[in-house]
Structures are given as C-alpha cells and as structure tokens.
C-alpha cells in the first residue's frame, strides 16, 4: 500500500517527500480531531471509581470534608501493611 502511494505521488523525489509529509500530517490531524474524540466515550479510561471495602463509593465521607462518626479517633489513615519494619535499623555487616 505504501509503495503504491509512493509511486502515485507526483513531481519526483522532492514532490514525493512533501506529499508524504502532507499525507502524514493529514492523517494525524484526522485521528486527533475526528477519530479520537469520537472514540473517547467508548473507551473505559475515565471510568474510575474509588470505593471503600464495603464497595460503597465515598464510604463514610461526610459532606463538608469531615470524617464520619464511625471512624476511630486518631486513626485517620489505616494502612493495609505494617510500617514498623521500616523503623528498625538494618543489621550491621558484623552480625
């Protein structure tokens, strides 16, 4: 296909190079301004939902930015892994 296009472009090598750049630019513009905006609603890239363990989006968030009444005091960020191992110094090479 590319060979057929190359053979059909006029005006020798300079015309073929300029014609190839014009065709390439036209294809990029067609994809950028027509095809991608048309296909964007069909793709799942923006379909993101952040949920709590219960599966309820926004879990125990209270309007106004505060936390819900069922959150334990002093435990605003419950991490699912142990952070205590990072507080111990590494073993010395002598041991």
N, C-alpha and C positions, 0 to 999 in steps of 0.2 A: 504494500500500500504506500509506504513512504517513498519507495523507488518510483512508483507511478506518479506521485505528486511531484517529485524532484524532476522527472523527465518532462512534465507538462508545464512547469514554470518557465516563463519566457526570459529573454534578454541575457543569456549566458550565465556565467558564474556570479557576477555581481547581482543580477536580477534574481537569480535563484536564492542567494543569501538574504537579500532584502525581502523577497516573497516569503521565505521560510520564517523570518522573524515576524513578519506581519501575520502570517497564519498562526504561528505560535502565540503571539500576543492576543489575537482574536479569540483563540481557544481558551486562554487563561481568563480573559475578560468574560467570556460566555459562562465558564464554570463559576467564576467568582460572583457575578452579578445575577445570574439566572438559575443555574442548576443547584448551587449550594443553598441559596435562600429557599428554593422550592423544597429541597430535601431536608432542611434542618428540622422542621416539625415532625418528620417521620423518624428521626434518629433519637435514641434514648439517652444522649449525653447529658441533657439538662433535667432528666427525671431522677432527681436525687432526693431521698427522704432520710432525715436523721431521726432515729427513734430511740427510745429508752428500751430496757429489757422487756417491758410489757408489750412493746410493739405499738404503743400509742405515740404518735408524733408529738413532740414538745412535752411529753411526760408530765412532770409536776411543776411546770413553769407557771408562775402566777403573773397575770398582766401587771405591768409596772416594773418588771425586772427583778422582783424579789423571788426568793425560793418558796416552795410550798411548805405547809405546816408539818408535813410528814418527813422532812429532811432532818437527819440527826445534827445536833449542834456541833459546830467545829469540824465537820466532815463535809466541806463543800465539794471536794473533788475526790471521789472514791476511785482509786486506780485499780485496775484488774490484775496487777502484778506487784511483786514485792520490791520495794525500793531500799530496804535495809541493807541488801548485799552491796550496794554502791557506797555505803558509809564505812565499810571495813577497809583498812589499808591492804594493799597487795602483799603476799608473802615475800620475805626477803630471799635473796638467792642462797643464803647460808643454810636455810632450813631444808 
